Amino acid sequence: MKIGIMGGTFDPIHIGHLVAAETAREALGLDEVWFMPSHIPPHKAEAGFSGEERLHMVELAIGTQPAFRTLDIELRRGGVSYSADTMGELVAKYPHASFHFIVGTDMVNYLPKWERIEKLALLTRFAAVGRAGYKLDTSGLDALVAERIDHVDMPQLEISSTEIRDRLKKGVSARYLVPDNVYDYLRRSDAHAVHAPGTD
């Protein structure tokens, strides 16, 4: 079984996340994509929405797409969410699965800074999904890591969770940037008070 891992804060999840996941699924022939909200992401400030809220919004967003599911492993573990730890657990639990960790092409240059990146590269391949304004450059990567990266082109969507939170705080509509049911949830929640300093 080929499984895509879509990690992130999802603070909140938006259309760009879903398009990236679906594009990677089709391009790489993935059987499923698992959306995995982080607890405390390395190199980022803590999320504005709680882990429970972010997980719920992911569940709303993926709806009835049979190939998408949520994974709360990092939220349950707590602490800083290191992908090497998470993938070690998943590989041990699903030894016959082939994992593909989905990242934006802009993250490729940061892979050398990831905790235990060489170990992570032995546990999973990386699906580098093209994002607006970025080109895949693996020249600064260790050969082991570079050869484990698959480039996936996707439509250019300039959407970020930061922009969505800013809109909510200002009382500006974020409709169509997030799935309708997520937008309805945000409107019902105290979204305008979110102070989240994270990025995506």
C-alpha positions in Angstrom: 0.0 0.0 0.0 1.3 3.5 -0.9 0.4 6.1 1.7 0.9 9.8 1.5 1.6 11.7 4.7 0.3 15.3 4.7 1.7 16.9 7.8 1.2 20.4 8.9 -0.4 22.7 11.5 -3.6 23.1 9.4 -4.2 26.3 11.2 -6.7 26.2 9.5 -6.7 23.7 6.7 -7.4 25.3 3.3 -8.0 24.5 -0.3 -4.3 24.5 -1.1 -3.7 21.6 1.3 -6.4 19.6 -0.3 -5.2 20.3 -3.9 -1.7 19.3 -2.9 -2.8 16.1 -1.4 -5.0 15.1 -4.3 -2.4 16.1 -6.9 0.2 14.0 -5.1 -2.2 11.1 -4.8 -2.9 11.0 -8.5 0.7 11.7 -9.6 2.3 9.0 -7.4 -0.6 6.5 -7.5 -1.1 6.7 -3.7 -3.8 4.5 -2.2 -4.5 6.9 0.6 -3.4 10.3 2.0 -3.3 10.7 5.7 -3.6 14.2 7.1 -1.5 14.6 10.2 -1.9 17.8 12.3 1.2 18.5 14.3 1.2 19.2 18.0 4.0 21.8 18.3 5.8 22.1 14.9 9.6 22.5 14.9 10.8 25.9 13.6 7.3 27.4 14.0 5.3 29.2 16.7 2.5 27.3 18.3 -0.7 27.2 16.4 -3.6 29.6 17.2 -6.3 27.0 17.0 -6.2 24.1 19.5 -5.2 20.7 18.4 -8.7 19.5 18.8 -10.1 22.3 16.7 -7.5 21.8 13.9 -8.2 18.0 13.8 -11.9 18.7 13.6 -11.4 21.1 10.7 -9.3 18.5 8.9 -12.1 16.0 9.4 -14.6 18.4 8.0 -12.4 19.3 5.0 -11.7 15.7 3.9 -15.4 14.8 4.2 -16.3 11.6 2.4 -13.2 11.4 0.2 -12.5 7.7 0.6 -8.8 8.0 0.0 -8.3 10.7 2.7 -8.2 10.1 6.4 -6.9 11.9 9.5 -4.1 10.8 11.8 -3.8 12.2 15.3 -0.5 10.5 16.2 1.4 13.7 16.9 -1.5 15.4 18.8 -1.7 12.3 21.1 2.0 12.1 21.6 2.3 15.8 22.5 5.5 17.8 22.7 7.4 19.0 19.7 6.4 17.0 16.6 9.5 15.6 14.9 8.7 13.8 11.7 11.5 11.2 12.2 9.8 10.1 15.4 6.4 9.9 13.8 7.6 8.0 10.7 9.5 5.6 12.9 6.2 4.7 14.7 4.3 4.5 11.4 6.8 2.2 9.7 6.9 -0.1 12.7 3.1 -0.2 12.8 2.6 -0.6 9.0 5.8 -2.5 7.9 4.4 -3.4 4.5 3.4 0.2 3.6 5.3 2.5 1.3 5.3 6.1 2.7 5.5 9.4 0.8 5.9 12.5 2.9 4.2 15.4 1.1 5.9 18.8 1.3 5.9 22.0 -0.7 8.9 22.6 -3.0 9.7 25.6 -0.9 10.4 23.2 2.0 13.0 21.2 0.2 15.8 23.7 0.9 15.0 23.4 4.6 15.2 19.6 4.8 18.8 19.6 5.9 17.6 21.5 9.0 15.0 18.9 9.9 15.7 16.8 13.0 17.4 13.5 11.9 16.7 14.1 8.2 18.9 11.1 7.2 16.9 8.8 9.3 13.7 10.2 8.0 14.9 9.7 4.4 15.3 6.0 5.1 11.8 5.8 6.4 9.9 7.7 3.7 10.2 9.2 0.2 9.3 12.9 -0.2 6.7 14.2 -2.6 7.7 17.8 -3.3 4.6 19.5 -4.6 5.2 22.6 -6.7 4.1 25.8 -5.2 3.9 29.3 -6.8 7.3 30.9 -7.3 9.5 28.0 -6.3 11.6 25.6 -8.3 12.9 22.3 -7.0 16.6 22.6 -6.2 18.2 19.6 -4.5 21.8 20.8 -5.0 22.2 21.6 -1.3 21.0 18.2 -0.1 22.8 15.1 0.9 22.7 12.5 -1.9 20.6 10.1 0.2 17.9 12.7 0.8 18.0 14.1 -2.8 17.4 10.7 -4.4 14.4 10.2 -2.2 12.5 13.2 -3.5 9.8 13.0 -6.2 8.8 16.3 -7.8 5.0 16.8 -8.3 3.6 19.7 -10.3 0.4 21.3 -9.1 -1.7 24.3 -10.0 -0.4 27.5 -8.5 -2.5 28.6 -5.6 -1.5 31.5 -3.5 -3.3 30.6 -0.3 -1.9 30.5 3.3 -3.3 29.8 6.7 -1.8 33.1 7.9 -3.8 35.0 5.3 -7.0 33.2 6.3 -6.4 34.0 10.0 -5.7 37.6 9.2 -9.0 37.8 7.2 -10.9 36.3 10.1 -9.4 38.8 12.6 -10.4 41.7 10.3 -13.9 40.3 9.7 -13.1 39.8 6.0 -14.6 36.8 4.2 -12.4 33.8 3.7 -15.0 31.9 1.7 -13.7 29.7 -1.1 -10.2 29.7 0.5 -11.4 26.9 2.7 -14.0 24.2 2.2 -17.5 25.4 2.9 -18.0 23.4 6.0 -14.7 24.6 7.4 -15.8 28.2 6.7 -19.1 27.6 8.4 -17.2 26.2 11.4 -14.8 29.2 11.5 -17.8 31.6 11.4 -19.5 29.8 14.3 -16.3 29.6 16.4 -14.4 32.5 18.0 -12.2 32.7 15.0 -11.8 36.4 14.9 -9.9 36.2 18.2 -7.2 33.9 16.9 -3.8 35.4 17.4 -1.9 32.5 15.7 1.6 33.6 14.7 2.4 30.4 12.7 2.7 30.3 9.0 0.8 27.5 7.1 
